[in-house]
Amino acid sequence: MHALREVRLGGSVIDPLIVDTLVRRRSAAAANPLAELSPRELEVLREMARGRTNAGIEQALYLSSSTVEKHVNAIFTKLGIPATGVHRRVAAVLAFLQGDGDGAARRGGPPPPAPGLPRG
């Protein structure tokens, strides 16, 4: 009855468990910069982590050169990687591996290198 009364008066009623879950999810997403990336940007970053060049990413994901460049730059921006002073691709891949973007930590190591590349 309380819920009906609250809604009738213009309020809302949400189960505290649902609110708790939503707050936890939002906090976890805020703590992980990878959460800002689109699914396609994550795919591009995953290919970068496999050691692929932009040309290799183009072939692997069937994307144009300009599309890969746009995704790579968006990744750098969303991860807050500065334009100077760091190797941006390395910093992005480190963020990916630290954020466990591909489950690498659960598998015990980084993703496998791109085909044709030597294993580290």
C-alpha angles and dihedrals in degrees: 000000000000090000093051092048091049093050092046089055091054098262130118134234122211126173109252089228090060092048090050092050093049092049092049092050092049091048092050091049091049091052092052114064089196088071088073093061122094118237090257092049089052089052090052091047090048089055090048088053088054088059098255122153120224088266090052091049090050090055096042095049099029093240133144121251093250092050092053091048091051092050093047092050091047089052092052091048096046092047090049094239110165120236093235138034098038138060096254098204092051091048091050093049091048090052088049093051094043090049088049089233092167102028089258094146092054091051092049100248150021122306116278117272120259114276111279094026120112118251113252 
